[in-house]
């Protein structure tokens, strides 16, 4: 079977973008931790905001409000 170069290039691009995404996710996780939160908790609340972003399922307009909402929810549990 011969695989078209265009398909190989697309797969290479997907791989490159996934690596960039992983690096950016790590940077966001570090920022969250610098604010005193456990970044893993942002991924363990069912289908979390960070997972929505990882999978490209959050619109640009809602990203900030979703992150603020998640911080507020976590703050409620810190007080209890």
C-alpha positions as CSV (number, residue, x, y, z in Angstrom):
1,X,0.0,0.0,0.0
2,X,1.3,3.4,-0.9
3,X,0.3,6.2,1.5
4,X,0.0,9.7,-0.1
5,X,2.5,12.3,1.1
6,X,-0.4,14.6,1.9
7,X,-1.7,12.0,4.5
8,X,1.8,11.6,6.0
9,X,2.1,15.4,6.2
10,X,-1.3,15.7,8.0
11,X,-0.3,13.0,10.4
12,X,3.0,14.7,11.1
13,X,1.1,18.0,11.7
14,X,-1.3,16.3,14.1
15,X,1.6,14.9,16.0
16,X,3.4,18.2,16.1
17,X,0.2,20.0,17.3
18,X,-0.4,17.4,19.9
19,X,3.1,17.9,21.3
20,X,2.6,21.7,21.3
21,X,-0.8,21.2,23.1
22,X,0.8,19.0,25.7
23,X,3.5,21.7,26.4
24,X,0.9,24.4,26.7
25,X,-1.3,22.2,29.0
26,X,1.8,21.8,31.2
27,X,2.3,25.5,31.3
28,X,-1.3,26.2,32.2
29,X,-1.0,23.5,34.9
30,X,2.0,25.2,36.4
31,X,0.2,28.5,36.5
32,X,-2.8,26.9,38.2
33,X,-0.5,25.4,40.8
34,X,1.3,28.7,41.3
35,X,-2.2,30.0,42.4
36,X,-2.3,27.4,45.1
37,X,-4.6,24.9,43.4
38,X,-4.0,21.3,42.4
39,X,-4.1,21.3,38.6
40,X,-5.1,17.6,38.6
41,X,-8.4,18.5,40.3
42,X,-9.2,20.5,37.1
43,X,-9.2,17.3,35.2
44,X,-10.9,15.0,37.7
45,X,-14.3,16.7,38.0
46,X,-15.9,14.6,35.3
47,X,-15.6,16.4,32.0
48,X,-13.5,19.4,33.0
49,X,-12.8,22.8,31.4
50,X,-9.2,21.7,30.7
51,X,-10.4,18.6,29.0
52,X,-12.8,20.7,26.9
53,X,-9.9,22.8,25.8
54,X,-7.7,19.8,25.1
55,X,-10.3,18.4,22.8
56,X,-11.1,21.7,21.1
57,X,-14.7,21.7,22.5
58,X,-14.7,25.1,24.2
59,X,-15.3,28.2,22.2
60,X,-12.8,31.1,22.5
61,X,-15.5,33.2,24.1
62,X,-16.3,30.8,26.9
63,X,-12.8,29.7,28.0
64,X,-12.3,32.5,30.5
65,X,-15.7,32.2,32.1
66,X,-15.4,28.4,32.4
67,X,-12.0,28.7,34.1
68,X,-13.3,31.4,36.5
69,X,-16.3,29.1,37.3
70,X,-14.1,26.2,38.0
71,X,-11.9,28.3,40.4
72,X,-15.0,29.5,42.2
73,X,-16.3,25.9,42.5
74,X,-13.0,24.8,44.0
75,X,-12.9,27.7,46.4
76,X,-16.3,26.6,47.8
77,X,-14.9,23.2,48.7
78,X,-11.7,24.8,50.2
79,X,-13.9,26.7,52.7
80,X,-15.8,23.6,53.7
